[in-house]
Amino acid sequence: MSHTPSRQDFDHYMAPNYSPQQVIPVRGEGSRLWDQEGREYIDFAGGIAVNSLGHCHPVLVDALKTQGEKLWHLSNVFTNEPALKLAKALVERTFADKVFLCSSGGEANEAALKLARRWAVDNHGEHKDKIISFYQSFHGRTFFTVSVGGQPKYSQGFGPVPGGILHATYNDLESVRKLVGDDTCAIMVEPMQGEGGIVPGTQDFLQGLRDLCDEHQALLIFDEVQTGVGRSGELYAYKNYGITPDILTSAKSLGGGFPVGAMLATDAVAKSLVIGTHGSTYGGNALASAVALAAVEFIDTPEVLEGVKKRHDLFCEHLETINRKHGVFKEIRGMGLLMGAQMADAFEGCAKDILPLAIEEGLMALIAGPNVLRMAPSLVIPEADIVEGMARLERAIERLVATE
Ligand SMILES: *Cc1c(COP(=O)(O)O)cnc(C)c1O
């Protein structure tokens, strides 16, 4: 008889860097999931802002099956049709002229940072090497990206960190002005901080960064790994602000659950990525590209993007109703379907305690730091699932309040 995997197997066989919930989901459809016991859950977590069309959306399943029977992988020794179609689709829909494909957000950011450094050497000289980013920011788990990220807990304890990296305070332009200069190579920023607590960048702040970059001939890099591909109610969040970066990174929602990442850049910048400067064996994988193309084409339509904005309002209304009754949140914020509810002072640090209670009530949610309950559901989550999911969330919150 074959062995049925259990949660204990995780502790037995997996590296101990995660601590997953006790249940093991085995099947998903839209915004619902079922575990090994057949218990059903509503999914407000979306695989951490990845499952942009929920689970097993027919359009993505069809793209995967069709490509899966044609061609999976060639490496960059050859190009392939799905990768070319995806790159064209991204260029035609954004500010960018060129695309580098890879398999994750961290890899897309690694490419962006290396490109920025190379561009500075090519155009200005070795001295222009300073990268400015922000406290609480998150850019991935490679050593360069954790170092640029503004959460020391992810970069400390691994030996000497890469140099030339400076951190400023998010939404505080003065703190950037103190660091910026002619040796600034790039400013890397999330238009809305995701892991750092769902904190939207203000218009003035992001515009100020654009102006500082122009003044000092530095590159503006938008990390849209979490905010991209419809999540904000526009294809990319920069479109909400009308502020254009020089480099943009995308992953998570891009593949709707299939691992894929992309770095987008203008011609003037991308031309520094000459033959041999950078690469990835899986970059432009045909299967990944076919699924991502299907996701982008499906999401970048007025129906889906308008639907995200409508669902945002619905999420806000429900969270505010829950809060009027239970007073657990200090602030409800976010963009599109990337929402955060910051815990009230009396529940400081308690966001994580909601998650297992929610699981028991049949709801999957996320946190963003100790104080923020985060939701990143499917961009096409049915209204009925929002209503039912919120009822379950309210029951979890009632139990949290009762135990405090
Ligand atoms: C998730 C995330 C990353 C890292 O993406 P991975 O696919 O985990 O490498 C980078 N930047 C932001 C803003 C993210 O939310």
The ligand as an SDF file (V2000), in Angstrom:
LIG
                    3D

 15 15  0  0  0  0  0  0  0  0999 V2000
    7.5340   37.5330   -2.6880 C   0  0  0  0  0  0  0  0  0  0  0  0
    8.3470   38.7370   -3.0180 C   0  0  0  0  0  0  0  0  0  0  0  0
    9.6480   38.6190   -3.5410 C   0  0  0  0  0  0  0  0  0  0  0  0
   10.3540   37.2920   -3.6650 C   0  0  0  0  0  0  0  0  0  0  0  0
    9.7750   36.4660   -4.6220 O   0  0  0  0  0  0  0  0  0  0  0  0
   10.1820   34.9070   -4.6310 P   0  0  0  0  0  0  0  0  0  0  0  0
    9.3950   34.3620   -5.7830 O   0  0  0  0  0  0  0  0  0  0  0  0
    9.8200   34.3390   -3.3170 O   0  0  0  0  0  0  0  0  0  0  0  0
   11.6500   34.8450   -4.8850 O   0  0  0  0  0  0  0  0  0  0  0  0
   10.3090   39.7750   -3.8980 C   0  0  0  0  0  0  0  0  0  0  0  0
    9.7280   40.9880   -3.7670 N   0  0  0  0  0  0  0  0  0  0  0  0
    8.4880   41.1390   -3.2630 C   0  0  0  0  0  0  0  0  0  0  0  0
    7.9000   42.5060   -3.1550 C   0  0  0  0  0  0  0  0  0  0  0  0
    7.7590   40.0290   -2.8610 C   0  0  0  0  0  0  0  0  0  0  0  0
    6.5390   40.1780   -2.3310 O   0  0  0  0  0  0  0  0  0  0  0  0
  1  2  1  0
  2  3  1  0
  2 14  2  0
  3  4  1  0
  3 10  2  0
  4  5  1  0
  5  6  1  0
  6  7  2  0
  6  8  1  0
  6  9  1  0
 10 11  1  0
 11 12  2  0
 12 13  1  0
 12 14  1  0
 14 15  1  0
M  END
$$$$
